[in-house]
């Protein structure tokens, strides 16, 4: 009977041991040392964890020629704060 390889059935985050870093960080009174421990745990996760893009978003915004300074942001929110409308 065929078996699935261990690395395909075990969640990646379960095999990365960041608990020791985070437990020591929570007990650390010194802010800079606590930050260093959290940073080590984060670096370990980033090195080992897979990155999976969930979706790709494409934005097309059609505007009148009179409209200027209408930007696009990462959240695709419409912000009219810097928009200008010319008379011509």
N, C-alpha and C positions, 0 to 999 in steps of 0.2 A: 504494500500500500504506500502511495506517495505521501510525503509530508511537506508541509509548507515551511520554508526556511524561517528561522527565528526572527530575523530582522524584518520580515514582512508581516508578522502577526503581533509583535510587541510595539506599542506606541513609542515613538521616539522620545517624547518627553518623560516617559516612565524610566527610560534607560539613562537619562542624563541626571546626575545627582547634584542638584543645586540646593538641596535641603540644608546641607551643612553650611553653605555660605549664607543663606538667608537666616538660618537660626542664629548663627553667630552675629550677623548684622543686627538682628532685633535686640540682642543683648548688649550691643556696643553703645556706650554713652557718648563717645567721641564722634561727632558728626562726620568728620573727614574719613575716619576709619570705617564707619558704617557705610558711607558712600562707596568706598573702595570694595568692600565685600559684596555689596549689591552689584557693582560694576563687574566684578569677577563672575558672578552668577549669570548676569546678562550676557557677558561675552561667551561664556560656555554654552548657553542656549543658542546664541546666534551662530556659533561655529557648527553646532551639531544638528540643529532643527532644520527641517526642510522648509523652503519658501514656496508657497503655492499661490499664484495669483488667482483671485476669485472671479474677476471679470475684467474686461477691458472696456472703458467708456470713451466714447467719441462724442464731442460736442460741436454742433454747427449752430451758429447764431447769425441769422439774417437781419440786417438793420437798414434803415433808410440812410441815404447819403448825408443827410443833415446831422445824424447822430455821430458823435466822436467820443473817444475815451471810454468806451464800454468794454471792460475787460472780462476775462474768464478766470475763475479761481478753481482750486482743486476740489471744492465741494459742489461746484456747479450752481452756486447761489447767485442770484441776480442782485448786484449791488449798483445802485444808481448814484452813489455818492460823488463820483468824479465824472459823471456823464455830462457832456455838453451838447447843446442843440443850437445849430447855426440857422440863420435866417435864409440862407441861399440854398 
